[in-house]
Amino acid sequence: MTSERRARIIGLIGGFVAGLAHALFYLARNMDNTPLWDWILRGGIQYTLFTFPVGAALAGWLGTWGAVRWRSMPVTILVIVVASLLGAIVSTPGSHFLLCHYWGSSRDWACSGDIWLMVETPFMWVLLAIMTALLAVLARRIAHRRPREPVA
């Protein structure tokens, strides 16, 4: 396995774990008397157990891929911003779409006001930008590590 591929896999797994951690934080913040297995089978609160890890994994993979492919700093910053924006769009509006239009009902209480979209999407964008920047730095270190020369 090449070092570039290893860096992209670390970006994908790191992003997924960060998104899962954020979904679990969302669970802890909004916990009611629902059993954990029922919460998992429902997809989390507003389906965040599906959309947050997928969006974060997308942002992590795109960010590490771009950071390894293009080495200049302005392009890397642009890649991090765009990758984290795409991840935030999959995460927050994705859960809103699943809740209100696909699996849920548009008459649900969470669908009546979209203020949480205007607050949570930029918050998720900032979180994913930080995560993507950290994963991009790690991916660059892994991808451009020189192999050790054999000792004779």
Backbone as a chain_set.jsonl record, in Angstrom:
{"seq": "MTSERRARIIGLIGGFVAGLAHALFYLARNMDNTPLWDWILRGGIQYTLFTFPVGAALAGWLGTWGAVRWRSMPVTILVIVVASLLGAIVSTPGSHFLLCHYWGSSRDWACSGDIWLMVETPFMWVLLAIMTALLAVLARRIAHRRPREPVA", "coords": {"N": [[0.847, -1.171, 0.0], [0.592, 2.152, -0.877], [2.024, 5.186, 0.437], [0.476, 7.467, 0.006], [-2.073, 6.42, -0.394], [-2.484, 5.243, 2.094], [-2.561, 7.55, 3.646], [-4.922, 8.734, 2.703], [-6.804, 6.837, 3.516], [-6.542, 7.039, 6.275], [-7.515, 9.642, 6.55], [-10.198, 9.221, 5.797], [-11.115, 7.354, 7.748], [-10.511, 8.767, 10.097], [-12.138, 11.03, 9.761], [-14.681, 9.807, 9.785], [-14.754, 8.78, 12.409], [-14.606, 11.18, 13.862], [-17.017, 12.399, 13.062], [-18.831, 10.523, 14.084], [-18.296, 10.812, 16.791], [-19.205, 13.428, 17.153], [-21.927, 13.047, 16.635], [-22.567, 11.375, 18.782], [-22.07, 13.144, 20.851], [-24.111, 14.881, 20.338], [-26.197, 13.182, 20.988], [-25.761, 12.888, 23.766], [-26.266, 15.461, 24.591], [-28.979, 15.805, 24.073], [-30.4, 13.83, 25.444], [-33.05, 11.711, 26.216], [-35.463, 9.594, 27.775], [-35.098, 7.437, 26.142], [-34.12, 4.161, 25.236], [-30.742, 3.082, 24.49], [-30.32, 1.296, 22.29], [-32.683, 1.578, 20.881], [-32.435, 4.221, 20.157], [-30.233, 4.046, 18.444], [-31.25, 2.383, 16.405], [-33.195, 4.072, 15.391], [-31.654, 5.874, 14.078], [-30.451, 7.91, 15.404], [-30.844, 11.188, 16.864], [-32.776, 13.072, 14.864], [-31.693, 11.729, 12.702], [-28.931, 11.986, 12.838], [-26.987, 10.13, 13.402], [-26.461, 8.847, 11.059], [-25.924, 10.882, 9.112], [-23.963, 12.71, 10.163], [-21.46, 11.199, 10.575], [-21.05, 10.386, 7.873], [-20.852, 12.822, 6.447], [-18.61, 13.953, 7.748], [-16.668, 12.02, 7.177], [-16.564, 12.273, 4.408], [-15.589, 14.918, 4.202], [-13.102, 14.602, 5.507], [-11.814, 12.705, 3.838], [-11.783, 14.027, 1.303], [-10.334, 16.325, 2.014], [-7.819, 15.281, 2.856], [-7.047, 13.996, 0.524], [-6.804, 16.182, -1.262], [-4.833, 17.68, 0.075], [-2.614, 16.035, -0.059], [-2.314, 15.755, -2.791], [-2.028, 18.391, -3.928], [0.463, 20.581, -3.087], [0.852, 23.271, -2.438], [0.263, 26.025, -0.207], [-1.955, 27.977, -0.434], [-3.757, 26.574, -2.116], [-4.21, 24.293, -0.614], [-5.546, 25.375, 1.61], [-7.858, 26.275, 0.337], [-8.872, 23.788, -0.511], [-9.397, 22.586, 1.974], [-11.389, 24.309, 2.98], [-13.445, 23.999, 1.053], [-13.883, 21.207, 1.129], [-14.687, 20.841, 3.805], [-17.003, 22.38, 3.759], [-18.616, 20.91, 1.961], [-18.862, 18.566, 3.486], [-20.248, 19.6, 5.707], [-22.63, 20.32, 4.47], [-23.636, 17.832, 3.731], [-23.958, 16.763, 6.268], [-25.669, 18.43, 8.121], [-27.931, 19.785, 6.624], [-28.527, 17.421, 5.334], [-29.457, 15.685, 7.352], [-31.719, 17.119, 7.997], [-33.174, 16.911, 5.604], [-33.606, 14.103, 5.542], [-35.147, 13.804, 7.858], [-37.412, 15.465, 7.452], [-38.422, 15.074, 4.847], [-37.849, 12.593, 3.624], [-37.742, 10.152, 5.364], [-39.286, 10.998, 7.468], [-41.937, 13.159, 8.541], [-43.226, 16.097, 7.07], [-44.705, 17.6, 8.719], [-43.628, 17.467, 11.185], [-42.334, 18.679, 14.328], [-39.722, 19.636, 14.243], [-39.389, 20.409, 11.648], [-40.745, 22.705, 11.226], [-39.469, 25.137, 11.8], [-36.598, 26.586, 10.433], [-34.419, 27.568, 11.746], [-32.469, 26.199, 13.117], [-31.006, 25.119, 11.086], [-29.698, 27.355, 10.112], [-28.032, 27.917, 12.198], [-26.747, 25.535, 13.0], [-25.486, 24.488, 10.7], [-23.314, 26.35, 9.937], [-21.828, 26.034, 12.31], [-21.167, 23.324, 12.227], [-19.643, 23.419, 9.907], [-17.384, 24.86, 10.749], [-16.387, 23.112, 12.723], [-15.813, 20.877, 11.118], [-13.927, 22.019, 9.407], [-11.76, 22.46, 11.124], [-11.213, 19.795, 11.881], [-10.634, 18.709, 9.344], [-8.382, 20.181, 8.604], [-6.524, 19.314, 10.529], [-6.396, 16.586, 9.89], [-5.411, 16.83, 7.287], [-2.833, 17.858, 7.687], [-1.718, 15.687, 9.07], [-1.958, 13.745, 7.068], [-0.25, 14.739, 5.085], [2.205, 14.464, 6.386], [2.363, 11.706, 6.603], [2.177, 10.849, 3.917], [4.395, 11.906, 2.628], [6.634, 10.908, 3.781], [9.91, 9.865, 3.855], [11.274, 6.792, 2.77], [13.157, 4.639, 4.87], [16.612, 4.114, 4.542], [18.265, 1.069, 3.852], [20.294, -0.458, 6.33], [23.602, -1.329, 5.983]], "CA": [[0.0, 0.0, 0.0], [1.403, 3.363, -0.969], [1.836, 6.113, 1.552], [-0.642, 8.362, -0.315], [-3.316, 5.68, -0.131], [-2.582, 5.114, 3.549], [-2.973, 8.865, 4.162], [-6.351, 8.93, 2.384], [-7.584, 5.943, 4.377], [-6.544, 7.657, 7.605], [-8.453, 10.758, 6.468], [-11.557, 8.681, 5.765], [-11.448, 6.776, 9.054], [-10.488, 9.849, 11.079], [-13.349, 11.819, 9.583], [-15.829, 9.022, 10.246], [-14.729, 8.735, 13.875], [-14.951, 12.515, 14.356], [-18.45, 12.58, 12.857], [-19.523, 9.668, 15.038], [-18.15, 11.452, 18.102], [-20.11, 14.579, 17.193], [-23.294, 12.521, 16.741], [-22.745, 10.909, 20.149], [-22.185, 14.351, 21.673], [-25.484, 15.343, 20.088], [-27.028, 12.281, 21.792], [-25.615, 13.21, 25.181], [-26.865, 16.776, 24.834], [-30.427, 15.726, 23.923], [-30.827, 12.511, 25.897], [-34.306, 11.557, 26.938], [-35.544, 8.262, 28.372], [-35.049, 6.434, 25.084], [-32.998, 3.217, 25.361], [-29.672, 3.324, 23.521], [-30.507, 0.525, 21.062], [-33.779, 2.193, 20.133], [-31.879, 5.446, 19.575], [-29.375, 3.644, 17.327], [-32.096, 1.892, 15.322], [-33.885, 5.213, 14.793], [-30.692, 6.697, 13.346], [-30.06, 9.045, 16.229], [-31.775, 12.3, 16.903], [-32.867, 13.672, 13.529], [-30.859, 10.918, 11.801], [-27.548, 12.44, 12.878], [-26.077, 8.989, 13.461], [-26.111, 8.537, 9.674], [-25.421, 11.994, 8.301], [-22.748, 13.324, 10.694], [-20.255, 10.458, 10.185], [-20.856, 10.382, 6.42], [-20.354, 14.148, 6.067], [-17.247, 14.136, 8.252], [-15.777, 11.141, 6.414], [-16.39, 12.911, 3.099], [-14.689, 16.067, 4.378], [-11.758, 14.101, 5.817], [-11.211, 12.084, 2.666], [-11.487, 15.055, 0.291], [-9.266, 17.198, 2.516], [-6.521, 14.612, 2.808], [-6.711, 13.774, -0.88], [-6.337, 17.449, -1.82], [-3.589, 18.111, 0.717], [-1.522, 15.207, -0.561], [-2.162, 15.974, -4.238], [-1.514, 19.739, -4.182], [1.303, 20.901, -1.944], [0.947, 24.694, -2.111], [-0.562, 26.394, 0.928], [-3.262, 28.543, -0.782], [-4.631, 25.535, -2.663], [-4.588, 23.429, 0.506], [-6.567, 26.09, 2.377], [-9.086, 26.215, -0.456], [-9.365, 22.405, -0.458], [-9.949, 22.368, 3.314], [-12.639, 25.061, 3.088], [-14.47, 23.392, 0.195], [-14.181, 19.862, 1.635], [-15.473, 20.943, 5.035], [-18.333, 22.875, 3.389], [-19.369, 19.771, 1.433], [-19.189, 17.704, 4.618], [-21.293, 20.251, 6.508], [-23.886, 20.25, 3.707], [-24.14, 16.462, 3.855], [-24.298, 16.485, 7.664], [-26.815, 19.11, 8.732], [-29.115, 19.749, 5.765], [-28.846, 16.031, 5.023], [-30.339, 15.164, 8.399], [-32.999, 17.832, 7.853], [-33.877, 16.286, 4.478], [-34.076, 12.775, 5.94], [-36.185, 13.927, 8.872], [-38.624, 16.167, 7.025], [-38.94, 14.759, 3.52], [-37.661, 11.229, 3.152], [-38.226, 9.162, 6.311], [-40.196, 11.576, 8.443], [-43.1, 13.899, 8.076], [-42.951, 17.538, 7.029], [-45.475, 18.243, 9.789], [-42.911, 17.264, 12.44], [-42.029, 19.951, 14.976], [-38.387, 20.103, 13.861], [-39.425, 20.901, 10.277], [-41.481, 23.962, 11.128], [-38.541, 26.264, 11.791], [-35.28, 26.235, 9.905], [-33.386, 28.352, 12.423], [-31.356, 25.327, 13.488], [-30.152, 24.983, 9.901], [-28.855, 28.551, 9.998], [-27.072, 27.923, 13.297], [-25.971, 24.307, 13.085], [-24.64, 24.27, 9.514], [-22.004, 27.017, 10.087], [-21.099, 25.418, 13.423], [-20.616, 22.071, 11.706], [-18.61, 23.788, 8.946], [-16.178, 25.216, 11.508], [-15.848, 21.882, 13.308], [-15.221, 20.05, 10.057], [-12.723, 22.683, 8.901], [-10.686, 22.163, 12.077], [-10.891, 18.381, 11.743], [-10.023, 18.474, 8.038], [-7.03, 20.753, 8.63], [-5.67, 18.412, 11.301], [-6.182, 15.37, 9.098], [-4.57, 17.163, 6.136], [-1.451, 17.941, 8.173], [-1.294, 14.319, 9.329], [-1.831, 13.042, 5.786], [0.989, 15.191, 4.428], [3.356, 13.858, 7.069], [2.401, 10.271, 6.28], [2.359, 10.618, 2.485], [5.689, 12.357, 2.128], [7.693, 10.362, 4.621], [10.89, 9.172, 3.039], [11.581, 5.447, 3.286], [14.475, 4.512, 5.484], [17.593, 3.384, 3.748], [18.717, -0.126, 4.577], [21.602, -0.372, 6.984], [24.417, -2.426, 5.484]], "C": [[0.899, 1.242, 0.0], [1.103, 4.291, 0.199], [0.703, 7.103, 1.279], [-1.976, 7.681, -0.036], [-3.538, 5.512, 1.367], [-3.047, 6.433, 4.165], [-4.448, 9.12, 3.879], [-7.24, 8.042, 3.24], [-7.641, 6.494, 5.797], [-7.478, 8.861, 7.63], [-9.896, 10.298, 6.494], [-11.972, 8.155, 7.136], [-11.463, 7.849, 10.134], [-11.714, 10.738, 10.981], [-14.58, 11.098, 10.072], [-15.896, 8.988, 11.762], [-15.088, 10.103, 14.465], [-16.44, 12.796, 14.181], [-19.279, 11.74, 13.809], [-19.44, 10.253, 16.446], [-19.074, 12.652, 18.221], [-21.561, 14.124, 17.297], [-23.559, 12.01, 18.152], [-22.806, 12.075, 21.128], [-23.58, 14.94, 21.535], [-26.469, 14.483, 20.871], [-26.96, 12.672, 23.255], [-26.275, 14.547, 25.524], [-28.382, 16.705, 24.832], [-30.994, 14.409, 24.426], [-32.166, 12.593, 26.607], [-34.327, 10.143, 27.52], [-35.528, 7.142, 27.335], [-33.881, 5.479, 25.33], [-31.994, 3.413, 24.219], [-29.897, 2.564, 22.226], [-31.645, 1.079, 20.212], [-33.3, 3.472, 19.454], [-31.021, 5.113, 18.358], [-30.225, 3.17, 16.15], [-32.892, 3.01, 14.656], [-32.941, 6.099, 13.988], [-30.243, 7.91, 14.128], [-31.153, 10.092, 16.254], [-31.695, 13.002, 15.556], [-31.888, 13.022, 12.549], [-29.406, 11.379, 11.759], [-26.554, 11.297, 12.95], [-25.662, 8.535, 12.068], [-25.379, 9.694, 9.004], [-24.14, 12.613, 8.838], [-21.495, 12.521, 10.364], [-19.996, 10.444, 8.682], [-20.292, 11.724, 5.951], [-18.93, 14.388, 6.532], [-16.254, 13.242, 7.519], [-15.522, 11.708, 5.024], [-15.417, 14.079, 3.194], [-13.263, 15.607, 4.661], [-11.071, 13.501, 4.617], [-10.857, 13.114, 1.599], [-10.352, 15.971, 0.733], [-7.903, 16.548, 2.463], [-6.094, 14.328, 1.375], [-6.151, 15.052, -1.504], [-5.022, 17.914, -1.223], [-2.395, 17.301, 0.239], [-1.256, 15.495, -2.039], [-1.539, 17.329, -4.555], [-0.795, 20.212, -2.94], [1.325, 22.383, -1.585], [-0.079, 25.065, -1.043], [-1.904, 27.024, 0.529], [-4.243, 27.511, -1.335], [-5.092, 24.596, -1.546], [-5.66, 24.085, 1.362], [-7.9, 26.064, 1.644], [-9.704, 24.813, -0.423], [-10.003, 22.124, 0.898], [-11.284, 23.069, 3.464], [-13.748, 24.393, 2.28], [-14.862, 21.998, 0.707], [-15.022, 19.927, 2.901], [-16.861, 21.505, 4.758], [-19.191, 21.744, 2.828], [-19.765, 18.802, 2.546], [-20.28, 18.286, 5.495], [-22.634, 20.211, 5.79], [-24.472, 18.841, 3.775], [-24.641, 16.225, 5.281], [-25.61, 17.12, 8.096], [-28.026, 19.19, 7.81], [-29.488, 18.338, 5.339], [-29.75, 15.419, 6.078], [-31.699, 15.846, 8.356], [-33.823, 17.227, 6.71], [-34.43, 14.919, 4.867], [-35.231, 12.867, 6.931], [-37.49, 14.459, 8.293], [-39.217, 15.631, 5.722], [-38.842, 13.29, 3.135], [-38.266, 10.206, 4.114], [-39.292, 9.712, 7.241], [-41.38, 12.254, 7.789], [-42.767, 15.378, 8.08], [-43.766, 18.288, 8.064], [-44.806, 18.064, 11.141], [-42.498, 18.615, 13.011], [-40.671, 20.5, 14.557], [-38.376, 20.687, 12.452], [-40.099, 22.262, 10.17], [-40.555, 25.167, 11.072], [-37.172, 25.835, 11.312], [-34.167, 27.036, 10.557], [-32.2, 27.472, 12.811], [-30.46, 25.031, 12.302], [-29.204, 26.168, 9.774], [-27.82, 28.624, 11.101], [-26.155, 26.695, 13.235], [-25.068, 24.071, 11.875], [-23.328, 25.047, 9.596], [-21.173, 26.449, 11.236], [-20.434, 24.125, 12.97], [-19.502, 22.354, 10.702], [-17.302, 24.114, 9.668], [-15.559, 23.973, 12.132], [-15.167, 21.005, 12.261], [-13.985, 20.698, 9.451], [-11.534, 22.415, 9.819], [-10.233, 20.711, 11.94], [-10.165, 18.101, 10.433], [-8.607, 19.035, 7.987], [-6.073, 19.847, 9.403], [-5.371, 17.123, 10.53], [-5.307, 15.645, 7.873], [-3.104, 17.267, 6.536], [-0.902, 16.532, 8.433], [-1.082, 13.544, 8.031], [-0.567, 13.462, 5.041], [2.217, 14.561, 5.064], [3.489, 12.381, 6.708], [2.763, 10.059, 4.812], [3.755, 10.972, 1.995], [6.831, 11.969, 3.052], [8.633, 9.572, 3.737], [11.16, 7.785, 3.629], [12.993, 5.41, 3.853], [15.391, 3.702, 4.584], [18.078, 2.174, 4.54], [20.118, 0.077, 5.137], [22.413, -1.588, 6.53], [25.56, -2.734, 6.393]], "O": [[1.84, 1.348, 0.786], [0.065, 4.186, 0.852], [0.033, 7.538, 2.215], [-2.897, 8.3, 0.497], [-4.666, 5.627, 1.847], [-3.842, 6.431, 5.105], [-5.153, 9.665, 4.728], [-8.323, 8.461, 3.646], [-8.683, 6.421, 6.449], [-8.165, 9.083, 8.627], [-10.734, 10.922, 7.146], [-13.055, 8.474, 7.627], [-12.339, 7.841, 10.999], [-12.268, 11.154, 11.998], [-15.442, 11.705, 10.708], [-16.969, 9.149, 12.342], [-15.802, 10.173, 15.465], [-17.062, 13.376, 15.071], [-20.318, 12.19, 14.292], [-20.408, 10.193, 17.204], [-19.667, 12.874, 19.276], [-22.352, 14.765, 17.99], [-24.661, 12.189, 18.672], [-23.517, 12.004, 22.131], [-24.155, 15.437, 22.503], [-27.472, 14.995, 21.368], [-27.993, 12.777, 23.917], [-26.782, 14.727, 26.631], [-29.022, 17.487, 25.536], [-31.983, 13.921, 23.878], [-32.379, 13.434, 27.48], [-33.263, 9.561, 27.731], [-35.911, 6.013, 27.64], [-32.767, 5.928, 25.604], [-32.355, 3.853, 23.128], [-29.686, 3.125, 21.151], [-31.585, 1.054, 18.983], [-33.697, 3.777, 18.33], [-31.074, 5.819, 17.35], [-29.94, 3.527, 15.007], [-33.23, 2.906, 13.477], [-33.4, 6.994, 13.279], [-29.701, 8.85, 13.548], [-32.246, 9.89, 15.725], [-30.628, 13.476, 15.167], [-31.329, 13.69, 11.679], [-28.722, 11.183, 10.754], [-25.389, 11.473, 12.594], [-24.617, 7.903, 11.912], [-24.327, 9.497, 8.396], [-23.289, 13.013, 8.043], [-20.522, 13.116, 9.9], [-18.842, 10.487, 8.257], [-19.36, 11.759, 5.148], [-18.125, 14.961, 5.799], [-15.123, 13.654, 7.265], [-14.403, 11.638, 4.516], [-14.522, 14.214, 2.36], [-12.315, 16.165, 4.11], [-9.887, 13.745, 4.386], [-9.756, 13.083, 1.049], [-9.506, 16.351, -0.076], [-6.927, 17.185, 2.068], [-4.91, 14.41, 1.05], [-5.136, 15.009, -2.199], [-4.184, 18.478, -1.927], [-1.286, 17.826, 0.141], [-0.108, 15.479, -2.482], [-0.617, 17.408, -5.368], [-1.377, 20.243, -1.856], [1.788, 22.723, -0.496], [-1.162, 24.483, -0.986], [-2.926, 26.644, 1.1], [-5.438, 27.577, -1.045], [-6.242, 24.156, -1.54], [-6.594, 23.412, 1.798], [-8.948, 25.855, 2.255], [-10.923, 24.673, -0.319], [-11.053, 21.483, 0.96], [-12.222, 22.495, 4.017], [-14.867, 24.24, 2.77], [-16.043, 21.652, 0.715], [-15.967, 19.153, 3.058], [-17.812, 21.145, 5.451], [-20.365, 21.627, 3.179], [-20.879, 18.276, 2.546], [-21.146, 17.556, 5.977], [-23.673, 20.082, 6.436], [-25.69, 18.686, 3.868], [-25.653, 15.55, 5.473], [-26.567, 16.41, 8.405], [-29.087, 18.693, 8.187], [-30.648, 18.08, 5.014], [-30.704, 14.715, 5.747], [-32.718, 15.22, 8.647], [-35.035, 17.055, 6.842], [-35.581, 14.603, 4.565], [-36.184, 12.093, 6.851], [-38.563, 13.949, 8.616], [-40.427, 15.735, 5.524], [-39.684, 12.796, 2.386], [-39.187, 9.475, 3.746], [-40.118, 8.954, 7.748], [-41.76, 11.961, 6.655], [-42.099, 15.864, 8.993], [-43.551, 19.482, 8.275], [-45.368, 18.474, 12.157], [-42.33, 19.583, 12.268], [-40.488, 21.716, 14.519], [-37.436, 21.398, 12.096], [-40.027, 22.904, 9.122], [-40.841, 26.127, 10.357], [-36.65, 24.813, 11.756], [-33.085, 27.172, 9.986], [-31.06, 27.936, 12.832], [-29.281, 24.725, 12.479], [-28.049, 26.009, 9.378], [-26.82, 29.327, 10.957], [-24.94, 26.809, 13.397], [-23.986, 23.504, 12.022], [-22.281, 24.451, 9.342], [-19.947, 26.39, 11.143], [-19.274, 23.866, 13.295], [-18.52, 21.613, 10.645], [-16.232, 23.685, 9.237], [-14.342, 23.794, 12.08], [-14.087, 20.462, 12.492], [-13.076, 19.989, 9.02], [-10.425, 22.169, 9.345], [-9.037, 20.424, 11.889], [-9.193, 17.346, 10.409], [-7.723, 18.423, 7.387], [-4.937, 19.638, 8.978], [-4.239, 16.637, 10.522], [-4.538, 14.776, 7.463], [-2.228, 16.812, 5.802], [0.231, 16.222, 8.066], [-0.13, 12.772, 7.915], [0.106, 12.629, 4.435], [3.156, 14.172, 4.37], [4.596, 11.874, 6.53], [3.569, 9.184, 4.495], [4.238, 10.379, 1.03], [7.868, 12.632, 3.09], [8.206, 8.715, 2.965], [11.262, 7.631, 4.847], [13.899, 6.08, 3.355], [14.976, 2.73, 3.952], [18.274, 2.253, 5.753], [20.988, 0.686, 4.515], [21.971, -2.728, 6.671], [26.346, -3.638, 6.112]]}, "num_chains": 1, "name": "protein.A"}
